[in-house]
Amino acid sequence: MIRLGLCIALALAVQPAWALPVSITATVEGGDKPTVVGKTNLPNGTELMVTLSRKESSYMAQDKTIVSDGRFRAGPFSQKGEPLNPGVYQIEVSSPLAALQPQSVRAVIGQDGGKLDGPFTKRSQFGGKVVEYRTTTKIGAAPVSVEKDRGARDQAKKDTHEWWLQSCKDNCNVVKRYAVSRNEAFDWDRCYQKCLADEPKR
């Protein structure tokens, strides 16, 4: 029995040598144009992506940040320079593949992130382990505005449609230049109309 207890104690003692149980927290400061601030035990230099989103406003914005002395900051976030609509937002903090981290970071987390451990880590579909943390926070002191949320959703749809139109023009222009370089016929209007027809329905 004593021998078993000794083995367990030794196993617990050596765990930190190969595993890094990730701790991470995040919240916001700065009112309705907030900055996401967080604390973590990830090594200095760790690159993170911070995403702030709210479905009701069709809002989603991202900012890259780097861990320094156990802390990170991202933002400030706004709605095209305007205050965010009041409501509950989701904060997501994630890390890229370990191969994209600095060597000094990989020395701590493993070349494939294999030393990362705990509930804030997951297996990447591309191999290795990455960090993924989610929490929610209330932004804005005013009550939720259904009218503002509807307006934000409508604007997001308009922006997405305009982006699609421009992408269709750009893509057809690229294909046209390629066809001309090969002395091939190219129907630009047909290309553009087909692209418009393929626009995802929202």
matplotlib code that plots the C-alpha trace (Angstrom):
import matplotlib.pyplot as plt

x = [0.0, 2.8, 4.5, 1.3, 1.0, 4.7, 4.1, 1.1, 3.0, 5.9, 3.5, 2.0, 5.4, 6.6, 3.5, 4.5, 7.7, 5.7, 2.3, 1.1, -2.4, -3.6, -5.3, -6.9, -9.5, -10.8, -13.2, -13.7, -13.0, -13.7, -17.4, -19.3, -16.0, -14.4, -10.9, -10.7, -8.2, -7.0, -4.7, -3.0, -0.1, 0.9, 4.5, 5.5, 5.3, 2.3, 0.2, -3.5, -6.6, -9.4, -12.9, -15.8, -19.2, -23.0, -25.5, -28.4, -26.3, -24.7, -21.4, -18.1, -14.6, -11.1, -7.8, -4.4, -2.5, 0.6, 1.0, 3.3, 4.0, 0.9, -1.4, -2.9, -5.1, -7.1, -9.1, -10.7, -13.7, -16.4, -19.2, -17.5, -16.2, -19.5, -20.3, -21.3, -25.0, -25.8, -26.2, -24.4, -21.3, -19.2, -15.4, -13.3, -9.6, -7.8, -4.2, -2.9, -1.1, 2.0, 4.1, 3.1, 4.3, 7.8, 10.4, 10.6, 6.9, 7.1, 9.9, 7.3, 4.1, 5.7, 6.5, 2.9, 1.3, 1.4, 2.3, -0.9, -3.4, -6.7, -10.3, -9.1, -7.3, -8.4, -7.1, -6.8, -8.1, -4.7, -2.8, -1.5, -3.2, -4.4, -6.0, -9.7, -11.4, -14.9, -16.9, -19.6, -19.8, -22.3, -21.4, -23.1, -25.2, -28.3, -31.0, -30.9, -32.4, -34.3, -34.4, -30.6, -30.0, -32.3, -30.5, -27.1, -28.3, -29.7, -26.4, -24.4, -26.5, -25.9, -22.2, -22.0, -23.9, -21.7, -18.6, -20.0, -20.6, -17.1, -15.6, -17.5, -16.1, -12.6, -12.7, -14.2, -11.5, -8.8, -10.3, -10.7, -7.0, -6.0, -8.2, -6.9, -3.3, -4.1, -6.1, -9.2, -12.8, -14.3, -17.9, -17.5, -21.2, -21.9, -19.2, -20.5, -24.2, -23.2, -21.2, -24.2, -26.4, -24.1, -24.3, -25.2, -28.8, -29.0]
y = [0.0, 2.3, 1.4, 2.3, 5.6, 6.4, 5.6, 8.0, 10.7, 10.4, 10.4, 13.7, 15.2, 14.6, 15.7, 19.4, 18.4, 17.2, 18.9, 22.5, 22.7, 25.8, 28.5, 31.5, 34.1, 37.0, 40.0, 43.4, 47.0, 50.3, 50.6, 50.2, 50.3, 47.6, 46.1, 42.4, 41.8, 38.4, 36.5, 33.1, 30.9, 30.5, 31.5, 34.9, 35.4, 33.1, 34.4, 34.4, 35.3, 37.1, 37.0, 39.1, 38.2, 38.6, 36.8, 39.2, 42.0, 39.8, 41.1, 39.4, 41.0, 39.6, 40.9, 39.2, 39.6, 38.3, 37.1, 39.3, 38.6, 36.4, 39.0, 39.9, 42.7, 42.9, 45.7, 48.1, 46.7, 48.8, 48.7, 50.6, 53.1, 53.4, 51.9, 48.3, 47.5, 46.7, 43.0, 39.8, 39.0, 35.9, 36.2, 33.4, 33.2, 30.6, 29.8, 28.9, 25.6, 25.3, 25.3, 28.9, 29.9, 31.2, 28.6, 29.9, 29.1, 25.7, 24.8, 25.1, 23.8, 21.2, 21.3, 20.2, 21.7, 18.2, 19.6, 21.7, 20.1, 20.9, 21.9, 24.9, 22.8, 20.6, 18.5, 20.4, 18.9, 19.6, 17.8, 18.7, 20.6, 24.2, 26.5, 27.3, 29.3, 30.8, 33.0, 35.6, 39.2, 42.0, 45.1, 48.5, 49.9, 50.5, 47.8, 45.6, 47.4, 45.2, 48.1, 48.6, 44.8, 44.7, 47.6, 46.0, 42.7, 44.6, 46.5, 43.2, 41.7, 44.8, 44.8, 41.0, 41.5, 44.4, 42.4, 39.5, 41.9, 43.2, 39.7, 38.6, 41.6, 41.0, 37.2, 37.7, 40.3, 37.9, 35.1, 37.6, 38.6, 35.0, 34.2, 37.2, 36.1, 32.7, 34.3, 32.6, 34.0, 35.1, 36.2, 38.6, 39.2, 35.5, 35.0, 37.9, 36.7, 33.1, 34.4, 36.5, 33.5, 31.6, 34.1, 32.3, 33.0, 34.5]
z = [0.0, 0.9, -2.4, -4.4, -2.6, -3.4, -7.1, -7.3, -5.5, -8.0, -10.9, -9.7, -9.0, -12.6, -14.4, -14.6, -16.5, -19.5, -19.2, -19.1, -17.6, -19.3, -17.2, -19.0, -18.1, -20.1, -19.6, -21.1, -20.0, -21.7, -21.9, -25.2, -27.2, -25.2, -25.0, -24.1, -21.3, -20.0, -17.8, -18.7, -17.7, -21.4, -22.0, -23.1, -26.8, -27.3, -30.2, -29.6, -31.6, -29.7, -31.2, -30.0, -31.3, -30.8, -33.0, -32.4, -33.9, -36.6, -35.1, -35.2, -35.0, -34.3, -33.1, -32.7, -29.5, -27.8, -24.2, -22.1, -18.4, -18.2, -19.7, -23.1, -24.5, -27.8, -29.2, -28.8, -30.6, -32.2, -34.8, -37.7, -35.2, -33.4, -29.9, -29.8, -29.4, -25.7, -24.9, -24.1, -26.3, -26.6, -26.1, -27.7, -27.2, -29.4, -30.5, -33.9, -34.6, -32.5, -35.7, -36.2, -32.7, -31.9, -31.1, -27.5, -27.1, -28.7, -26.3, -23.5, -25.1, -27.4, -31.1, -31.8, -28.7, -27.1, -23.7, -23.5, -21.1, -19.5, -20.4, -22.5, -25.0, -27.9, -30.7, -33.9, -37.1, -38.6, -35.9, -32.5, -29.7, -29.5, -27.0, -27.1, -24.4, -24.4, -22.1, -22.2, -21.0, -20.9, -22.9, -22.5, -19.6, -21.6, -22.1, -25.2, -28.2, -30.6, -33.1, -33.0, -33.4, -36.4, -37.9, -37.3, -38.9, -42.0, -42.4, -42.1, -44.9, -47.0, -46.4, -47.2, -50.4, -51.5, -50.7, -52.9, -55.8, -55.6, -55.3, -58.5, -60.4, -59.2, -59.9, -63.4, -64.2, -63.2, -65.3, -68.2, -68.1, -68.0, -71.0, -73.0, -72.3, -73.9, -76.8, -75.6, -75.8, -72.5, -71.8, -68.8, -68.4, -68.2, -65.7, -63.5, -63.7, -62.8, -59.8, -58.7, -58.9, -56.6, -53.8, -50.5, -49.3, -45.9]

ax = plt.figure().add_subplot(projection="3d")
ax.plot(x, y, z, "-o")
ax.set_aspect("equal")
plt.show()
